[in-house]
Amino acid sequence: MPKSKRSKIVSLTKVAKKTKEQKNALLQEVQENADKWQYCWLFEVGNMRNSHLKTVRRLWKDTARIFFGRGAVMAKALGTTPEEEHRPGLAKLAQQIKGQVGLFFTDSPPTEVLEWFADFQQPDFARTGNRAVRTVTLPAGPVMQQHSVPPEPFPHNEEPQLRKLGLRTRMERGVPTLDVPHTVCEKGKTLTPEQTQLLKLVGIKMVTFKVGLRARWEAASGEVVQIEGQEVDADEVAEEAEEDAEEQMSE
């Protein structure tokens, strides 16, 4: 007889136990890395995307360790008071763990780390709630896909989707065509779900993934240095960052 596909009851005690074990494992892992590396950086992410953070992990795989998300657990691992801190000075860093931030452990010289992250910025598509950084207007004529170089017109089977997203198109020789220009978004205004979908379809990237370094702890001295000039704007910290963080805890 085939097994039933109906939902099975899961004991909440088992779920709670597993979550507690995971938190304890993460706590221990953070402390082990604090013992291993010379520096611990506190960072935040602008326009969080899992794919780009995974790229950062891959490029630093052999020379660093990254933790992102679950700030309360990371703060507890470091210790939030001089009496509780895992190593001298870590409490000053732990007290700054608020919101969606991460820890970056490495032995690489500070100048190298600062330069690398200042240079690592990845364009991406905007999400609902982001603000438009510029006004985008599609000209009259064939609706073009900017993914391609040079741009190519949309195929005929895409017209229903374009019309659903607000474009008043008509078919001309099998190509979705605008009789008049269409403004997709205006600079400074919050983007709607339809606008972000249309921008993605057309191929216009409007946000930039970047890592902002906020502070650095040094094992040798126990000192914490605040980093200026790499702050991430509040508008760049999207609400979806928390959901992305769940997948990016530690790898």
C-alpha positions in Angstrom: 0.0 0.0 0.0 1.4 3.5 -0.9 2.3 5.8 2.0 -0.2 8.5 2.8 0.7 11.9 1.6 -1.3 13.6 4.3 0.5 16.0 6.6 2.0 14.4 9.7 1.9 15.8 13.2 5.4 17.0 14.3 6.0 17.3 18.0 6.9 20.9 18.9 9.3 19.6 21.6 11.4 18.0 18.8 11.4 21.3 16.8 12.4 23.3 19.8 15.2 20.9 20.7 16.6 21.0 17.2 16.5 24.8 17.1 18.3 25.0 20.5 21.0 22.6 19.2 21.5 24.7 16.1 21.9 27.9 18.1 24.4 26.2 20.4 26.3 24.9 17.5 26.4 28.3 15.9 27.5 29.9 19.1 30.3 27.5 19.5 31.3 27.9 15.8 31.5 31.7 16.2 33.7 31.4 19.3 36.0 28.9 17.6 36.5 31.3 14.7 37.2 34.2 17.2 40.0 32.1 18.6 41.4 31.2 15.1 41.6 34.5 13.2 43.4 37.8 13.8 40.6 40.1 12.8 36.8 40.1 13.1 34.9 42.6 11.0 31.3 43.7 11.6 29.5 44.3 8.3 26.0 45.1 6.9 24.7 44.4 3.4 22.9 46.8 1.0 20.4 45.2 -1.3 20.9 41.7 0.0 21.0 38.9 -2.5 21.9 35.3 -1.6 23.7 34.8 -4.9 26.1 37.7 -4.4 26.8 36.8 -0.7 27.6 33.3 -1.8 30.1 34.8 -4.3 31.8 36.6 -1.5 32.0 33.4 0.5 33.5 31.5 -2.5 36.1 34.2 -3.2 37.2 34.3 0.4 36.8 30.6 1.0 40.4 29.8 2.0 41.2 33.0 3.8 38.1 34.0 5.8 34.9 32.8 7.5 31.6 34.6 7.2 28.5 34.5 9.5 25.3 36.5 8.5 22.0 36.7 10.4 20.8 35.7 13.9 22.5 38.7 15.5 21.4 37.7 19.0 23.2 34.4 18.8 26.4 36.0 17.3 26.3 38.7 20.0 26.0 36.1 22.8 28.8 34.1 21.3 31.1 37.2 21.4 29.8 38.3 24.8 28.1 41.7 25.3 29.8 42.7 28.5 33.5 42.8 29.6 32.6 40.0 32.1 31.1 37.8 29.4 33.2 38.6 26.4 34.8 35.5 24.8 38.1 37.4 24.2 39.2 40.9 25.3 37.5 43.7 23.4 34.8 41.6 21.7 32.1 43.1 23.8 32.6 46.4 22.1 31.9 44.7 18.8 29.0 42.5 20.1 27.2 45.6 21.4 27.0 46.9 17.8 25.3 43.8 16.4 21.8 45.2 15.6 19.6 44.5 12.6 20.8 42.4 9.6 24.6 42.4 10.1 27.3 39.8 9.8 30.8 38.8 11.1 33.8 38.4 8.8 36.8 36.6 10.3 40.1 36.8 8.5 43.9 37.2 8.8 44.1 39.4 5.8 45.5 42.9 6.4 42.9 45.6 7.0 43.9 47.7 4.0 43.4 44.7 1.7 39.9 44.0 3.2 38.8 47.6 2.9 39.9 47.9 -0.7 38.4 44.6 -1.7 34.9 45.3 -0.3 34.9 48.9 -1.6 35.5 47.5 -5.1 33.0 44.6 -4.8 29.7 46.0 -5.9 27.2 44.0 -8.0 24.3 45.5 -10.0 21.0 43.7 -9.6 17.3 44.1 -10.2 15.2 46.2 -7.8 12.6 44.6 -5.5 9.2 45.9 -4.4 9.7 48.7 -1.9 13.1 49.9 -3.4 13.2 53.5 -4.6 13.8 54.2 -8.2 17.3 55.7 -8.7 16.3 57.2 -12.1 13.3 57.7 -14.3 12.9 55.0 -16.9 10.8 55.7 -20.0 10.4 53.2 -22.9 10.3 55.0 -26.2 7.6 54.5 -28.9 8.3 51.6 -31.2 9.2 48.0 -30.6 9.6 47.1 -26.9 13.3 46.1 -26.5 15.0 43.6 -24.2 18.1 45.2 -22.8 19.5 41.8 -21.6 20.8 41.3 -25.1 23.7 43.2 -26.8 22.6 44.8 -28.9 19.0 45.0 -27.5 16.4 42.8 -29.2 12.6 43.2 -29.5 10.4 41.1 -27.3 8.9 38.0 -29.0 5.2 38.0 -29.8 4.3 35.5 -27.0 5.5 38.0 -24.3 2.9 40.6 -25.3 0.2 39.3 -22.8 2.7 39.7 -19.9 3.7 43.2 -21.0 0.1 44.3 -21.3 -0.6 42.8 -17.8 2.2 44.9 -16.4 0.7 48.1 -17.8 2.1 48.5 -21.3 -0.4 49.5 -24.0 1.1 47.5 -26.8 -0.1 46.3 -30.2 1.4 43.7 -32.5 3.3 45.0 -35.5 4.9 42.3 -37.7 4.9 40.0 -34.8 6.6 42.4 -32.4 5.0 44.1 -29.3 5.0 47.8 -30.1 4.3 51.0 -28.3 2.5 53.9 -30.1 3.6 56.4 -27.4 6.4 56.4 -24.8 5.7 54.6 -21.5 7.1 55.8 -18.2 8.0 52.7 -16.2 9.0 54.5 -13.0 10.0 58.0 -11.7 13.2 58.8 -9.8 12.7 58.8 -6.0 9.4 57.0 -6.0 8.8 53.6 -4.3 8.6 50.8 -6.9 5.5 48.6 -7.1 5.5 44.9 -7.8 4.4 45.5 -11.4 7.2 48.1 -12.0 9.9 45.8 -10.6 8.6 42.9 -12.8 8.6 45.1 -15.9 12.1 46.5 -15.1 13.4 42.9 -14.8 11.7 41.8 -18.0 13.2 44.7 -19.9 16.6 44.0 -18.3 17.2 47.2 -16.3 19.2 46.8 -13.0 18.5 49.6 -10.6 20.1 48.5 -7.3 23.6 47.5 -6.2 24.6 44.8 -3.8 27.4 45.9 -1.6 29.0 45.1 1.8 29.5 48.0 4.2 32.2 47.4 6.8 31.2 49.0 10.2 33.9 48.0 12.7 37.0 45.8 13.2 38.2 43.9 16.2 41.9 43.0 16.4 42.9 39.9 18.5 46.4 41.1 19.3 45.4 44.3 21.0 41.7 43.7 21.8 40.9 47.1 20.2 37.8 47.8 18.1 38.1 50.4 15.3 35.1 52.1 13.8 35.1 52.2 10.0 34.0 55.5 8.4 32.7 56.0 4.9 31.3 52.6 4.1 27.8 52.9 5.6 24.9 51.3 3.8 21.9 53.6 3.3 18.7 52.7 5.1 16.9 52.5 1.7 19.3 49.8 0.6 18.5 47.5 3.5 15.4 45.8 2.0 12.8 43.9 4.2 13.6 40.7 2.2 17.1 40.7 3.8 15.9 38.9 6.8 14.5 36.1 4.7 17.7 35.8 2.7 19.7 35.8 5.9 18.1 32.5 7.1 19.8 30.7 4.2 23.1 32.5 4.7 24.0 31.8 8.3 27.2 30.0 7.9 28.8 27.9 5.2 
